[in-house]
Amino acid sequence: ISSNKCHYLIDLDLPSQSELEPSYSSQREDWKVISSHLFLDSSKSHRIFRAFYIPFVSSSYCHYVNYNILKTTKTKKSRH
């Protein structure tokens, strides 16, 4: 469905954007971040260290992005 009809949205803040996958988190006039957590970016992380965590070493080889829960800033009518 269109994001215009959503009250909440989950967005992964990857560096690349497209028309089909825009960065909703950066659209501050339409969306508010209500929760954010780190999420492993597998495309930029070493395959061994993303599969096996090694304390004090893995953090140098893994890259993380924000995984956000967003809430609309505009009031939407709900159907009942």
JOVENMO-V214514 format. One record per backbone hydrogen bond with DSSP energy under -1.0 kcal/mol. NH is the residue of the N-H (numbers start at 1). CO is the residue of the C=O. Records with the same first field share a line. If there is no record, write none. Layout:
NH: CO, CO
This chain:
5: 2
6: 3
9: 70
11: 68
13: 66
14: 12
18: 21
24: 22
27: 24
28: 26
30: 27
31: 27
32: 71
34: 69
35: 69
37: 67
39: 65
41: 63
42: 40
44: 41
46: 61
50: 46
52: 48
57: 54
58: 54
60: 57
61: 58
62: 58
65: 39
67: 37
68: 11
69: 35
70: 9
71: 32
72: 7
73: 30
